[in-house]
Amino acid sequence: MSETTANETILVTGATGKVGRRLVEILRADGRDVRAVSRSTEIPLDLTDPSTWDAALEGVTAVYIVPPDHPFPADEFAAAAVKAGVRRLVAQSGRRVQELAKVAGVGHEAIGMYAAQVAVQNSGVEWTVLQPNNFNENLSEGDYYPAVLAGEVALPLAGTTEPLIAVADIAAVAAAVLTGDGHGGKVYELTGPESLSMDAALAAIATASGKAVAFRAETPEEHDEALSAAGLPSDLVMFLNLMYQFMRDGGMTETTGTVAQILGREPIAFADWAAETAKTGVWADAPDA
């Protein structure tokens, strides 16, 4: 398929989320016609509710799918997109999710991002899958943010390193894949430029923000107890435990050169990201160093 032209409409799902809203900004700055949707937009889209699909897909030629964590009818959504005239599907998955699913002993349909990945691959139109590593922004607006503000992040990741990635890089790659040539049939693993321990990442945040932010290594049992006490469902606790085990075993330690290959520049270094993010005051309420 040739590149997406400026007058063709690109649908971005999850458009209020970390990647989605940044992707919409990049595409619109490039003069692209973007339909940015979520469950709360004027044209709503709920990937679990087929009654919302047709209006969102009308007149669209390319779709960026940000799937929910939980199972959803991914194959049916992909089929509806193709029926509506979509010619290019790009799914945001998770790094090596297919290997993690094997460890968990579940099929692709049990994990939202894996279901989306398989659905676009089987869609019959041009597809690309992005598999980013865990986001830097999990520490500034995501799951770990409250713990950062409290001054301590406790995770069962002793001795573990991973190449966290800035969401800006994911969004830039997504824009390139949605609008350019040569990405059909590709699964891209996206990482930051260096593999860091959580201790080193939080030390970079502390340096950038002037706040006291530290890492405490928990045992898997301690973390499970904390998650259960917080009211998380038992199946989610089990899955997270398996994910952290996968990480401790080195499943996401290596970096890739994919971001540089696609964008023609190196991905954003974590320390640089932390320095820029600190300027926004997002960590201002953390305890002083």
Steps between C-alpha positions, in 0.01 A plus 500: 500500500622851421539760769191650657417831330416819688132494402441147628358457850702322769310365800689505830337300778582567864564858391496639855765256623877528528586399143172595334496868587864547399442315174201721418715811556774372268259403223308828513821701502588314181172609342329162526127452535462326835192361670600479865266275695449351842195398700440865596553683167228655283518197274551235769685175450498219752693202369286272716173639358436420131212749485759782511721372220326594175478874560863517612623300198298680233725648231820387670794349308749430782453412867729510802368258760581557865338193655360464850690280744209262530360271227289659226360384163816589308436280197152646460632856524766434237237345272273802548788732413576311179131496408492878549785546251803517728816402313762530774480374860765573762467338842677608816596181678757429771858390473522122449143457615479171314782359717340635815172333403683167469645545848153580630352202317228706331396561141512830317131564562563531877723810469362811332823612333580149375148461364538827308835386364364172367186668365687745278739229384202293384300794360587458134613863463837664557595480866778596737543416868687721746635325808636770731681429822356641824452877487705767676165669559389222732708696750350840423133435414448125522484211740818581693437875528330498842792302643749748352311784669513303826878479463541126458421252223488139617507228232624140475778597259823448693794480261280567198566748220279606212513765226207723597375709208362854478143512373601781263716248314216247477266766363759616246551144377124449482462813286774385266347155463148636444605743230808350334603207282686180573352400835242245391526157660752616761506448876712775654645463850553851633738582785688788649875533434625336821397226737463643850421360840199652673743630761693689231183634340369636828840646581478693170158632600633601842792684339276677249228595748697557818257268674558192713396206284640155569452139395431215740530144373209287615471124489232367262303385805508847657388662176217251455379572852510876437304469175242273658463737793438782251206305363639385166332189356689176559544429128660843449729448798607166354565653158706787643703252703575305182591820316748598769643148496542531122686827555719356775593217265628755247205487262506875440858593580642550151475825305403516134599750230150522356418856607820631341435291188154648448551857621860558393597608852577335828217449749476741791734412787328446834703769679412753229134404524511536880661844475234628258215342693620650828458848349123441485485467879343156480710373791475820707296329771758228565697537827801732481839338481 
